[in-house]
Amino acid sequence: MRLASFIEVDGAAAPVRVGVVTDERIHPFDDALTMREVVERGLPYALAAGDAALARRGLPLDGVRLLAPLEPASVRDFVAFAEHVEGVRRSIDGASGVPDAWYDAPTFYFTNPHRIFGPGDDIAFPAHSIARDFELEVAVVVAERGTSLTVEDAAAHVFGYTLFNDWSARDLQGREMQVSLGPAKGKDFATSIGPWIVTADELAPYRDDDGFLDLWCTVLVNGVEVGRDLLSNSGWTFEAMIAYASRDSAVVPGDLLGSGTVGNGGCLAELWGRHGRQEPPPLRDGDTVTITVEHLGALTNRVTSAPPVPPIPPPRRRDPARARGADA
């Protein structure tokens, strides 16, 4: 099933609802639940509620506005495609190859669950960023709480999948990562997801023999294709990512885990690293980016600029040893 969060366009102060999307209609759930609450009740509940919703006529899709399908409990973003790592390293810090540590485990970072955007939303980049980029990814939605899961056990913790665009200010990212932390401000201004969540059962037929989802992923900028790759070129399955995220920690219902950016033009920075120049050029105000994944749908957003922000003062420069001596 394709499960979406939506509001009715003509409804006065219409509440956010959850429904099942078919070709031309959306069929609201009977219960007034958010998508997070649906996920917390589990996939069997969602499928049963969806079946009940499909028995009703529903609403025309052109009479609703689709929102980001989920307000996630947390957002982890992995880096599971070696081709992406190689290209972006060359672009960001001039390094070549894939680090040996990449092969040890499916590394991830946490990003901001409070800046989630949906289909059709404008994406406001930091005003002073000029190296603006998209990232074509797929995210898995966690269905159940778990700690130190095995990869086999993690399969029961998959609720479904959605498109995931990890917008990136590469100039900010490159600067802050010189401190050996991050990315942070180069990433945390926006992540877009949607247009819906496709439940796990729908994608079972597209798994290859090793458990990877064999789906084509493409990205267009202003209608021109700049990247195309198979999701199955990932180094790890989504189950392995869930298992690693849970190791000595916990995953909970509503957690969102991004696959990391696909290769072969899944972001501009990879292409910049390979070409040795910023070609294609960075995103600019008014550009539209559409990411599409087979059987998952398409997600389009337009690039804008946020207002200028107030400055942060420079650090106080102080000799700690002299300061401690003065206090003695």
FITI-845661 format. One record per residue (C-alpha): x, y, z. Coordinates in steps of 0.02 Angstrom, whole numbers, plus 50000, padded with zeros to 5 digits. Example, Ala and Ser with C-alpha at 12.3 -4.5 7.8 and 13.67 -1.06 7.14 Angstrom:
BEGIN
<node><x>50615</x><y>49775</y><z>50390</z></node>
<node><x>50684</x><y>49947</y><z>50357</z></node>
END
This chain:
BEGIN
<node><x>50000</x><y>50000</y><z>50000</z></node>
<node><x>50048</x><y>50181</y><z>49974</z></node>
<node><x>50011</x><y>50273</y><z>50136</z></node>
<node><x>50009</x><y>50463</y><z>50133</z></node>
<node><x>49982</x><y>50608</y><z>50252</z></node>
<node><x>49869</x><y>50742</y><z>50179</z></node>
<node><x>49752</x><y>50887</y><z>50207</z></node>
<node><x>49597</x><y>50929</y><z>50107</z></node>
<node><x>49629</x><y>51083</y><z>50001</z></node>
<node><x>49456</x><y>51158</y><z>50026</z></node>
<node><x>49438</x><y>51112</y><z>50210</z></node>
<node><x>49441</x><y>51259</y><z>50331</z></node>
<node><x>49584</x><y>51223</y><z>50454</z></node>
<node><x>49580</x><y>51044</y><z>50391</z></node>
<node><x>49667</x><y>50918</y><z>50504</z></node>
<node><x>49810</x><y>50810</y><z>50441</z></node>
<node><x>49746</x><y>50636</y><z>50399</z></node>
<node><x>49820</x><y>50471</y><z>50340</z></node>
<node><x>49754</x><y>50378</y><z>50189</z></node>
<node><x>49789</x><y>50248</y><z>50056</z></node>
<node><x>49834</x><y>50318</y><z>49885</z></node>
<node><x>49768</x><y>50236</y><z>49727</z></node>
<node><x>49788</x><y>50300</y><z>49549</z></node>
<node><x>49667</x><y>50446</y><z>49562</z></node>
<node><x>49600</x><y>50445</y><z>49740</z></node>
<node><x>49653</x><y>50443</y><z>49922</z></node>
<node><x>49555</x><y>50338</y><z>50045</z></node>
<node><x>49564</x><y>50408</y><z>50223</z></node>
<node><x>49587</x><y>50296</y><z>50374</z></node>
<node><x>49437</x><y>50287</y><z>50489</z></node>
<node><x>49543</x><y>50325</y><z>50642</z></node>
<node><x>49606</x><y>50503</y><z>50665</z></node>
<node><x>49787</x><y>50451</y><z>50684</z></node>
<node><x>49950</x><y>50530</y><z>50627</z></node>
<node><x>50067</x><y>50426</y><z>50521</z></node>
<node><x>50183</x><y>50407</y><z>50671</z></node>
<node><x>50039</x><y>50333</y><z>50770</z></node>
<node><x>49997</x><y>50216</y><z>50626</z></node>
<node><x>50178</x><y>50158</y><z>50619</z></node>
<node><x>50181</x><y>50133</y><z>50807</z></node>
<node><x>50030</x><y>50019</y><z>50794</z></node>
<node><x>50127</x><y>49911</y><z>50672</z></node>
<node><x>50118</x><y>49853</y><z>50493</z></node>
<node><x>49976</x><y>49725</y><z>50519</z></node>
<node><x>49866</x><y>49864</y><z>50590</z></node>
<node><x>49911</x><y>49981</y><z>50446</z></node>
<node><x>49869</x><y>49850</y><z>50314</z></node>
<node><x>49703</x><y>49807</y><z>50396</z></node>
<node><x>49656</x><y>49991</y><z>50415</z></node>
<node><x>49707</x><y>50019</y><z>50235</z></node>
<node><x>49596</x><y>49878</y><z>50174</z></node>
<node><x>49450</x><y>49955</y><z>50268</z></node>
<node><x>49488</x><y>50125</y><z>50193</z></node>
<node><x>49492</x><y>50055</y><z>50017</z></node>
<node><x>49314</x><y>49990</y><z>50040</z></node>
<node><x>49258</x><y>50172</y><z>50047</z></node>
<node><x>49250</x><y>50288</y><z>49897</z></node>
<node><x>49381</x><y>50410</y><z>49958</z></node>
<node><x>49430</x><y>50582</y><z>49893</z></node>
<node><x>49498</x><y>50640</y><z>49725</z></node>
<node><x>49687</x><y>50664</y><z>49734</z></node>
<node><x>49672</x><y>50835</y><z>49654</z></node>
<node><x>49568</x><y>50891</y><z>49803</z></node>
<node><x>49703</x><y>50859</y><z>49932</z></node>
<node><x>49879</x><y>50915</y><z>49968</z></node>
<node><x>50006</x><y>50779</y><z>50006</z></node>
<node><x>50123</x><y>50820</y><z>50150</z></node>
<node><x>50283</x><y>50742</y><z>50210</z></node>
<node><x>50214</x><y>50569</y><z>50252</z></node>
<node><x>50296</x><y>50556</y><z>50423</z></node>
<node><x>50361</x><y>50662</y><z>50566</z></node>
<node><x>50505</x><y>50546</y><z>50607</z></node>
<node><x>50561</x><y>50501</y><z>50782</z></node>
<node><x>50741</x><y>50523</y><z>50724</z></node>
<node><x>50835</x><y>50530</y><z>50560</z></node>
<node><x>50995</x><y>50433</y><z>50524</z></node>
<node><x>51077</x><y>50449</y><z>50355</z></node>
<node><x>51196</x><y>50313</y><z>50296</z></node>
<node><x>51331</x><y>50317</y><z>50163</z></node>
<node><x>51306</x><y>50147</y><z>50083</z></node>
<node><x>51363</x><y>50178</y><z>49903</z></node>
<node><x>51551</x><y>50168</y><z>49873</z></node>
<node><x>51540</x><y>50261</y><z>49707</z></node>
<node><x>51461</x><y>50410</y><z>49796</z></node>
<node><x>51594</x><y>50409</y><z>49932</z></node>
<node><x>51735</x><y>50409</y><z>49806</z></node>
<node><x>51665</x><y>50554</y><z>49703</z></node>
<node><x>51614</x><y>50664</y><z>49849</z></node>
<node><x>51779</x><y>50642</y><z>49942</z></node>
<node><x>51870</x><y>50707</y><z>49789</z></node>
<node><x>51749</x><y>50854</y><z>49779</z></node>
<node><x>51745</x><y>50902</y><z>49964</z></node>
<node><x>51924</x><y>50876</y><z>50024</z></node>
<node><x>52025</x><y>50823</y><z>49871</z></node>
<node><x>52052</x><y>50645</y><z>49934</z></node>
<node><x>52041</x><y>50496</y><z>49818</z></node>
<node><x>51971</x><y>50321</y><z>49835</z></node>
<node><x>51858</x><y>50245</y><z>49967</z></node>
<node><x>51924</x><y>50245</y><z>50147</z></node>
<node><x>51964</x><y>50074</y><z>50218</z></node>
<node><x>51849</x><y>50112</y><z>50365</z></node>
<node><x>51699</x><y>50122</y><z>50247</z></node>
<node><x>51709</x><y>49934</y><z>50224</z></node>
<node><x>51697</x><y>49900</y><z>50411</z></node>
<node><x>51515</x><y>49946</y><z>50439</z></node>
<node><x>51371</x><y>50048</y><z>50363</z></node>
<node><x>51420</x><y>50217</y><z>50436</z></node>
<node><x>51287</x><y>50349</y><z>50468</z></node>
<node><x>51261</x><y>50520</y><z>50546</z></node>
<node><x>51109</x><y>50594</y><z>50633</z></node>
<node><x>51020</x><y>50739</y><z>50548</z></node>
<node><x>50877</x><y>50854</y><z>50596</z></node>
<node><x>50702</x><y>50777</y><z>50619</z></node>
<node><x>50628</x><y>50952</y><z>50641</z></node>
<node><x>50663</x><y>51010</y><z>50462</z></node>
<node><x>50566</x><y>50882</y><z>50361</z></node>
<node><x>50482</x><y>50939</y><z>50200</z></node>
<node><x>50361</x><y>50854</y><z>50083</z></node>
<node><x>50313</x><y>50849</y><z>49899</z></node>
<node><x>50301</x><y>51020</y><z>49817</z></node>
<node><x>50380</x><y>51112</y><z>49963</z></node>
<node><x>50510</x><y>51246</y><z>49929</z></node>
<node><x>50682</x><y>51208</y><z>50001</z></node>
<node><x>50767</x><y>51363</y><z>50074</z></node>
<node><x>50956</x><y>51346</y><z>50072</z></node>
<node><x>51064</x><y>51451</y><z>50188</z></node>
<node><x>51075</x><y>51622</y><z>50105</z></node>
<node><x>51265</x><y>51624</y><z>50101</z></node>
<node><x>51284</x><y>51450</y><z>50027</z></node>
<node><x>51333</x><y>51444</y><z>49843</z></node>
<node><x>51376</x><y>51258</y><z>49822</z></node>
<node><x>51198</x><y>51192</y><z>49835</z></node>
<node><x>51162</x><y>51009</y><z>49804</z></node>
<node><x>51031</x><y>50872</y><z>49814</z></node>
<node><x>51053</x><y>50689</y><z>49864</z></node>
<node><x>50949</x><y>50549</y><z>49787</z></node>
<node><x>50910</x><y>50419</y><z>49920</z></node>
<node><x>50780</x><y>50296</y><z>49984</z></node>
<node><x>50737</x><y>50285</y><z>50169</z></node>
<node><x>50668</x><y>50141</y><z>50270</z></node>
<node><x>50538</x><y>50174</y><z>50406</z></node>
<node><x>50564</x><y>50072</y><z>50565</z></node>
<node><x>50409</x><y>49981</y><z>50630</z></node>
<node><x>50463</x><y>49912</y><z>50799</z></node>
<node><x>50581</x><y>49950</y><z>50942</z></node>
<node><x>50739</x><y>49848</y><z>50945</z></node>
<node><x>50912</x><y>49840</y><z>51022</z></node>
<node><x>51066</x><y>49752</y><z>50952</z></node>
<node><x>50963</x><y>49663</y><z>50820</z></node>
<node><x>51030</x><y>49533</y><z>50702</z></node>
<node><x>51011</x><y>49567</y><z>50517</z></node>
<node><x>50884</x><y>49426</y><z>50510</z></node>
<node><x>50782</x><y>49498</y><z>50654</z></node>
<node><x>50787</x><y>49672</y><z>50577</z></node>
<node><x>50676</x><y>49613</y><z>50433</z></node>
<node><x>50527</x><y>49613</y><z>50552</z></node>
<node><x>50565</x><y>49795</y><z>50597</z></node>
<node><x>50534</x><y>49863</y><z>50421</z></node>
<node><x>50371</x><y>49959</y><z>50402</z></node>
<node><x>50401</x><y>50029</y><z>50229</z></node>
<node><x>50502</x><y>50143</y><z>50116</z></node>
<node><x>50497</x><y>50323</y><z>50054</z></node>
<node><x>50600</x><y>50437</y><z>49944</z></node>
<node><x>50730</x><y>50541</y><z>50037</z></node>
<node><x>50820</x><y>50696</y><z>49975</z></node>
<node><x>50962</x><y>50750</y><z>50088</z></node>
<node><x>50989</x><y>50931</y><z>50033</z></node>
<node><x>51170</x><y>50985</y><z>50055</z></node>
<node><x>51261</x><y>51151</y><z>50064</z></node>
<node><x>51430</x><y>51083</y><z>50008</z></node>
<node><x>51529</x><y>51241</y><z>50046</z></node>
<node><x>51467</x><y>51241</y><z>50227</z></node>
<node><x>51491</x><y>51054</y><z>50239</z></node>
<node><x>51672</x><y>51059</y><z>50177</z></node>
<node><x>51719</x><y>51196</y><z>50300</z></node>
<node><x>51641</x><y>51121</y><z>50455</z></node>
<node><x>51709</x><y>50945</y><z>50422</z></node>
<node><x>51885</x><y>51013</y><z>50435</z></node>
<node><x>51853</x><y>51006</y><z>50623</z></node>
<node><x>51827</x><y>50816</y><z>50604</z></node>
<node><x>51644</x><y>50829</y><z>50649</z></node>
<node><x>51488</x><y>50841</y><z>50546</z></node>
<node><x>51411</x><y>50864</y><z>50428</z></node>
<node><x>51294</x><y>50974</y><z>50528</z></node>
<node><x>51248</x><y>51149</y><z>50466</z></node>
<node><x>51287</x><y>51093</y><z>50290</z></node>
<node><x>51141</x><y>50972</y><z>50304</z></node>
<node><x>51018</x><y>51011</y><z>50444</z></node>
<node><x>50917</x><y>51148</y><z>50359</z></node>
<node><x>50810</x><y>51028</y><z>50255</z></node>
<node><x>50770</x><y>50848</y><z>50212</z></node>
<node><x>50624</x><y>50809</y><z>50099</z></node>
<node><x>50531</x><y>50643</y><z>50099</z></node>
<node><x>50379</x><y>50571</y><z>50012</z></node>
<node><x>50267</x><y>50574</y><z>49921</z></node>
<node><x>50206</x><y>50427</y><z>50026</z></node>
<node><x>50267</x><y>50271</y><z>50118</z></node>
<node><x>50259</x><y>50109</y><z>50019</z></node>
<node><x>50232</x><y>49965</y><z>50140</z></node>
<node><x>50363</x><y>49829</y><z>50148</z></node>
<node><x>50253</x><y>49693</y><z>50073</z></node>
<node><x>50239</x><y>49791</y><z>49909</z></node>
<node><x>50425</x><y>49781</y><z>49875</z></node>
<node><x>50457</x><y>49599</y><z>49916</z></node>
<node><x>50449</x><y>49548</y><z>49731</z></node>
<node><x>50592</x><y>49667</y><z>49689</z></node>
<node><x>50723</x><y>49592</y><z>49803</z></node>
<node><x>50872</x><y>49507</y><z>49722</z></node>
<node><x>50950</x><y>49346</y><z>49787</z></node>
<node><x>51052</x><y>49441</y><z>49917</z></node>
<node><x>50904</x><y>49539</y><z>49985</z></node>
<node><x>50940</x><y>49705</y><z>49897</z></node>
<node><x>50799</x><y>49804</y><z>49817</z></node>
<node><x>50830</x><y>49805</y><z>49629</z></node>
<node><x>50750</x><y>49972</y><z>49586</z></node>
<node><x>50803</x><y>50108</y><z>49464</z></node>
<node><x>50831</x><y>50280</y><z>49540</z></node>
<node><x>50841</x><y>50440</y><z>49437</z></node>
<node><x>50859</x><y>50627</y><z>49469</z></node>
<node><x>50812</x><y>50772</y><z>49356</z></node>
<node><x>50860</x><y>50955</y><z>49376</z></node>
<node><x>50742</x><y>51071</y><z>49281</z></node>
<node><x>50682</x><y>50920</y><z>49183</z></node>
<node><x>50856</x><y>50862</y><z>49129</z></node>
<node><x>50918</x><y>50694</y><z>49195</z></node>
<node><x>51085</x><y>50709</y><z>49286</z></node>
<node><x>51093</x><y>50543</y><z>49380</z></node>
<node><x>51033</x><y>50363</y><z>49368</z></node>
<node><x>51080</x><y>50210</y><z>49470</z></node>
<node><x>51013</x><y>50047</y><z>49541</z></node>
<node><x>50968</x><y>50046</y><z>49725</z></node>
<node><x>51041</x><y>49870</y><z>49730</z></node>
<node><x>51216</x><y>49943</y><z>49704</z></node>
<node><x>51214</x><y>49983</y><z>49890</z></node>
<node><x>51346</x><y>49899</y><z>49997</z></node>
<node><x>51220</x><y>49848</y><z>50131</z></node>
<node><x>51037</x><y>49801</y><z>50138</z></node>
<node><x>50914</x><y>49906</y><z>50237</z></node>
<node><x>50903</x><y>49764</y><z>50363</z></node>
<node><x>51091</x><y>49776</y><z>50392</z></node>
<node><x>51073</x><y>49965</y><z>50417</z></node>
<node><x>50935</x><y>49940</y><z>50546</z></node>
<node><x>51038</x><y>49808</y><z>50635</z></node>
<node><x>51191</x><y>49921</y><z>50642</z></node>
<node><x>51090</x><y>50071</y><z>50700</z></node>
<node><x>51020</x><y>49966</y><z>50842</z></node>
<node><x>51190</x><y>49899</y><z>50898</z></node>
<node><x>51220</x><y>49946</y><z>51080</z></node>
<node><x>51080</x><y>50071</y><z>51056</z></node>
<node><x>50898</x><y>50069</y><z>51000</z></node>
<node><x>50786</x><y>50097</y><z>50851</z></node>
<node><x>50604</x><y>50144</y><z>50882</z></node>
<node><x>50444</x><y>50153</y><z>50779</z></node>
<node><x>50450</x><y>50302</y><z>50663</z></node>
<node><x>50639</x><y>50310</y><z>50648</z></node>
<node><x>50693</x><y>50354</y><z>50471</z></node>
<node><x>50854</x><y>50279</y><z>50399</z></node>
<node><x>50918</x><y>50350</y><z>50235</z></node>
<node><x>51013</x><y>50235</y><z>50118</z></node>
<node><x>51144</x><y>50363</y><z>50075</z></node>
<node><x>51159</x><y>50438</y><z>49903</z></node>
<node><x>51159</x><y>50322</y><z>49753</z></node>
<node><x>51305</x><y>50329</y><z>49631</z></node>
<node><x>51319</x><y>50382</y><z>49450</z></node>
<node><x>51259</x><y>50560</y><z>49478</z></node>
<node><x>51151</x><y>50536</y><z>49632</z></node>
<node><x>51214</x><y>50708</y><z>49686</z></node>
<node><x>51308</x><y>50849</y><z>49602</z></node>
<node><x>51461</x><y>50839</y><z>49717</z></node>
<node><x>51500</x><y>50664</y><z>49654</z></node>
<node><x>51501</x><y>50730</y><z>49475</z></node>
<node><x>51605</x><y>50882</y><z>49527</z></node>
<node><x>51735</x><y>50764</y><z>49601</z></node>
<node><x>51742</x><y>50659</y><z>49444</z></node>
<node><x>51745</x><y>50806</y><z>49322</z></node>
<node><x>51866</x><y>50912</y><z>49423</z></node>
<node><x>51749</x><y>51063</y><z>49409</z></node>
<node><x>51574</x><y>51113</y><z>49460</z></node>
<node><x>51486</x><y>51038</y><z>49310</z></node>
<node><x>51336</x><y>51024</y><z>49312</z></node>
<node><x>51328</x><y>51189</y><z>49407</z></node>
<node><x>51266</x><y>51204</y><z>49587</z></node>
<node><x>51080</x><y>51228</y><z>49615</z></node>
<node><x>51012</x><y>51404</y><z>49607</z></node>
<node><x>50851</x><y>51489</y><z>49663</z></node>
<node><x>50707</x><y>51430</y><z>49554</z></node>
<node><x>50785</x><y>51263</y><z>49506</z></node>
<node><x>50670</x><y>51112</y><z>49525</z></node>
<node><x>50737</x><y>50942</y><z>49575</z></node>
<node><x>50638</x><y>50781</y><z>49547</z></node>
<node><x>50696</x><y>50615</y><z>49617</z></node>
<node><x>50607</x><y>50458</y><z>49557</z></node>
<node><x>50623</x><y>50278</y><z>49613</z></node>
<node><x>50535</x><y>50132</y><z>49532</z></node>
<node><x>50378</x><y>50079</y><z>49628</z></node>
<node><x>50407</x><y>50217</y><z>49757</z></node>
<node><x>50353</x><y>50369</y><z>49658</z></node>
<node><x>50426</x><y>50541</y><z>49623</z></node>
<node><x>50467</x><y>50688</y><z>49737</z></node>
<node><x>50487</x><y>50865</y><z>49670</z></node>
<node><x>50548</x><y>51020</y><z>49763</z></node>
<node><x>50602</x><y>51195</y><z>49713</z></node>
<node><x>50759</x><y>51280</y><z>49775</z></node>
<node><x>50749</x><y>51450</y><z>49862</z></node>
<node><x>50856</x><y>51550</y><z>49984</z></node>
<node><x>50823</x><y>51578</y><z>50168</z></node>
<node><x>50838</x><y>51755</y><z>50238</z></node>
<node><x>51011</x><y>51807</y><z>50296</z></node>
<node><x>51049</x><y>51754</y><z>50474</z></node>
<node><x>51126</x><y>51854</y><z>50618</z></node>
<node><x>51314</x><y>51830</y><z>50643</z></node>
<node><x>51393</x><y>51719</y><z>50775</z></node>
<node><x>51534</x><y>51804</y><z>50874</z></node>
<node><x>51710</x><y>51735</y><z>50855</z></node>
<node><x>51778</x><y>51626</y><z>50995</z></node>
<node><x>51865</x><y>51705</y><z>51142</z></node>
<node><x>52050</x><y>51666</y><z>51121</z></node>
<node><x>52121</x><y>51622</y><z>51289</z></node>
<node><x>52272</x><y>51526</y><z>51353</z></node>
<node><x>52193</x><y>51398</y><z>51473</z></node>
<node><x>52359</x><y>51369</y><z>51565</z></node>
<node><x>52383</x><y>51554</y><z>51601</z></node>
<node><x>52201</x><y>51573</y><z>51654</z></node>
<node><x>52217</x><y>51429</y><z>51778</z></node>
<node><x>52378</x><y>51504</y><z>51845</z></node>
<node><x>52292</x><y>51669</y><z>51877</z></node>
<node><x>52157</x><y>51581</y><z>51977</z></node>
<node><x>52279</x><y>51485</y><z>52085</z></node>
END
